[in-house]
Amino acid sequence: MLTISDTHAADPVTDYEPVITRLESFITAELQAKQLPAASIALVADDRVVWSAGFGPAKQEGPPASVDTTYRVGSVSKLFNALAVMRLVAEGKVDLDEDVRTYLPDFAPQNPFDKPITLRLLMSHQSGLVRESPLGSYFDATSPTIAATVASLNDTTVLLEPGSKTKYSNAAVTVAGLVVERVSGQPYSQYVQRAVLEPLGMGSSSFRPTEAINARLPDAWMWSFHSDPFPAPTFDMGILPAGNLCSTVTDLSKMLIVMLGDQPPASLGIDRALLDSMIRPASPDSVAGHEYGIAFRLGELDGRPTFGHGGAVYGYATQFKGLRDEKIGVVVALAQDCANGETNRIGDYALRLMLAHRAGEPLPEISTSGPLAAGEAKQMAGRYTNGSGQAIEIYAKGERAFLKHGHWMGELRCASDGYLIDDVLRHGPALQWDGADGVILLDGKEWRPTDDENAACPPEWRELVGEYGWDHNVMYIYEDHGRLRSLIEWFFDYPLTELGEDAFAFPDSGLYHDEKVVFRRNEHGEITHAVAGGVAFPRRPSSGADDSASPYARIAPDRQAE
């Protein structure tokens, strides 16, 4: 039974009562439909929280989720790292546009460009550094120090001219965090606690979680389209400043109030002008609607400028978003891995409801979906082409169907006028399916069933395909109709382009653009690792199945028993 607990609303409660009623109904329905665990939400208007609530079970045995349930907030951590840097800026101890080697003289990745890397570039993802460091990366469960994590970047090469292009980088943000540690003369987590979290009144938050904070973490879950759910790992990451914060929606709302307000607390040591500079584009060449300020992701909601950040870390997903001009914002947290499509959808709907309610307009509706009819998944399953060399594939698992299209995969569900991709990763696109002739209408194209079989894996790729990494994060290298592909971080599926012997490029879009996969061999010529970016994924023992097959095939009962 889904539960809602610890609901609070600032006086007068009736101010946002219609919004609260609509949101409670929507969140409850979404968590039930998608079998999601604990969730919490907080709405902010002006200088107060107007509503907050917890939904669902925090643990299998224990109280339900509440507004005080603690979540790992992933990349929302980057906002607090940036505040720590900005406090040092306000104190005149660092300069955003100074070469970072001024503060870290031992920072020495190979830089083939005649342009230094600065704190501004590091925090706005324009440094040109790799996404992940060789040591202490998102994948590394050994929990090295920040200093060791940054030192490992000396074995990498700057990929892009600093300032020339946005490339999201956990490694870059961690370099900025090491500047905080070195300049402050204190361990990173201690300095941020004293200089940022305490002035904001965030007493339930920490980059190094305490026993009390850990006790309030909910059961959190990993999942993928092709494997059973399993409990999320809990290790501290070497990229601590980029993704290791634990917090509550109540605490995160306090930062949102400061960013929306006119007068920040004096104890924070950062004035309004400096805070505002964080939510303006850091580069004049940034693409409109997709800029980063100083750590903050800048975008728009129905033409209104927004600032914020999403967070995805093992077992958790978070959304933090504000509208500065309207002085409203929302924080949403879920205890399911990479459920950012859901946190974004809940958060954006909350903001639209608040805007409409304030304007005295009818509250907007939001589209939902339902399960497929009995037998539809099996009928839909198969491969389809559109006559121009492109293909999609639908896999069936019981009465559920999953569509793989290009770089992504999503669950197919019934909508009011056809079918819809709708799961915790994404909502849309819509499509039509004719059960009589099997034709699918998607992206304005007709896709017709085909019985073409996958060609035999090219001999030179046969020894490359297989599983790499760790139980908590497996990378799959497989061949699909003449392309070698990498399924990385459970959900991100990229075609690889051969560069030369044992070297392949990631595509120009996605998490790892401008990076490559290089396969390492031992003295006997056997593949031992696949190095993605700077991270070495060890080869895993063969599963005994056909390693060249798509990992998605495992969800199809007609291909492999469940």
TAVENFEN-V746796 format. One record per residue. N is the residue number from 1. D_LAST is the distance of its C-alpha to the last C-alpha in whole Angstrom. Layout:
n = <N/N>
d_last = <D_LAST/D_LAST>
//
This chain:
n = <1/2/3/4/5/6/7/8/9/10/11/12/13/14/15/16/17/18/19/20/21/22/23/24/25/26/27/28/29/30/31/32/33/34/35/36/37/38/39/40/41/42/43/44/45/46/47/48/49/50/51/52/53/54/55/56/57/58/59/60/61/62/63/64/65/66/67/68/69/70/71/72/73/74/75/76/77/78/79/80/81/82/83/84/85/86/87/88/89/90/91/92/93/94/95/96/97/98/99/100/101/102/103/104/105/106/107/108/109/110/111/112/113/114/115/116/117/118/119/120/121/122/123/124/125/126/127/128/129/130/131/132/133/134/135/136/137/138/139/140/141/142/143/144/145/146/147/148/149/150/151/152/153/154/155/156/157/158/159/160/161/162/163/164/165/166/167/168/169/170/171/172/173/174/175/176/177/178/179/180/181/182/183/184/185/186/187/188/189/190/191/192/193/194/195/196/197/198/199/200/201/202/203/204/205/206/207/208/209/210/211/212/213/214/215/216/217/218/219/220/221/222/223/224/225/226/227/228/229/230/231/232/233/234/235/236/237/238/239/240/241/242/243/244/245/246/247/248/249/250/251/252/253/254/255/256/257/258/259/260/261/262/263/264/265/266/267/268/269/270/271/272/273/274/275/276/277/278/279/280/281/282/283/284/285/286/287/288/289/290/291/292/293/294/295/296/297/298/299/300/301/302/303/304/305/306/307/308/309/310/311/312/313/314/315/316/317/318/319/320/321/322/323/324/325/326/327/328/329/330/331/332/333/334/335/336/337/338/339/340/341/342/343/344/345/346/347/348/349/350/351/352/353/354/355/356/357/358/359/360/361/362/363/364/365/366/367/368/369/370/371/372/373/374/375/376/377/378/379/380/381/382/383/384/385/386/387/388/389/390/391/392/393/394/395/396/397/398/399/400/401/402/403/404/405/406/407/408/409/410/411/412/413/414/415/416/417/418/419/420/421/422/423/424/425/426/427/428/429/430/431/432/433/434/435/436/437/438/439/440/441/442/443/444/445/446/447/448/449/450/451/452/453/454/455/456/457/458/459/460/461/462/463/464/465/466/467/468/469/470/471/472/473/474/475/476/477/478/479/480/481/482/483/484/485/486/487/488/489/490/491/492/493/494/495/496/497/498/499/500/501/502/503/504/505/506/507/508/509/510/511/512/513/514/515/516/517/518/519/520/521/522/523/524/525/526/527/528/529/530/531/532/533/534/535/536/537/538/539/540/541/542/543/544/545/546/547/548/549/550/551/552/553/554/555/556/557/558/559/560/561/562>
d_last = <27/28/31/34/36/40/41/44/46/49/53/53/49/50/50/47/46/45/42/41/40/38/36/35/34/32/31/30/28/26/25/24/22/20/20/22/24/27/30/33/36/40/42/45/48/52/52/50/46/46/43/40/37/34/31/28/28/29/27/25/29/32/33/32/32/36/38/38/35/35/32/32/33/32/35/37/38/40/42/44/44/46/48/49/50/52/54/55/56/58/60/61/59/57/57/54/56/57/55/53/54/57/55/53/55/52/50/50/47/48/49/51/52/55/54/53/50/51/50/50/48/46/45/45/42/45/45/44/42/38/36/35/37/36/37/35/33/30/28/31/30/33/35/38/42/42/45/43/40/43/45/42/42/45/43/42/44/45/43/45/48/49/49/48/44/42/39/37/38/37/39/42/42/42/45/46/45/47/50/50/50/53/55/55/55/52/49/47/45/48/50/48/48/51/52/49/47/50/52/50/49/46/46/42/41/41/40/40/38/40/39/40/38/35/35/35/32/29/25/24/20/19/16/15/13/10/10/10/14/16/20/22/25/28/31/34/34/37/37/38/40/38/35/35/37/36/38/38/38/42/43/41/43/46/46/45/49/50/49/50/53/57/58/56/56/59/57/55/57/56/58/57/58/56/53/53/53/50/48/50/49/50/50/52/50/47/45/46/43/41/44/44/47/47/43/43/41/43/42/43/42/43/46/47/47/44/44/41/38/34/32/29/28/25/24/27/28/32/34/38/40/44/46/49/52/50/50/47/43/40/38/34/31/28/26/23/22/24/24/27/27/27/30/32/31/32/35/37/37/38/41/42/42/45/46/47/48/50/52/52/50/47/44/41/38/35/32/29/26/23/20/19/21/18/17/18/15/14/18/18/16/18/20/24/27/30/33/34/31/29/25/23/19/17/13/11/8/9/13/13/14/15/18/19/23/25/25/23/19/19/18/19/21/24/27/31/31/28/25/25/23/23/21/22/23/25/27/27/28/28/28/28/26/28/25/28/28/25/28/27/30/29/32/34/33/31/28/27/24/25/23/24/22/22/25/25/25/29/30/31/28/26/27/26/23/20/20/23/24/23/20/21/21/20/21/19/22/21/22/22/24/27/27/26/24/23/21/23/22/19/20/23/22/26/27/29/33/34/37/38/37/34/35/33/34/32/32/35/33/31/31/32/35/37/35/34/31/33/32/34/34/36/39/37/35/32/30/30/29/29/31/30/34/35/32/31/27/27/25/22/21/19/15/16/14/16/17/19/16/15/13/12/11/8/7/8/6/9/9/6/4/0>
//
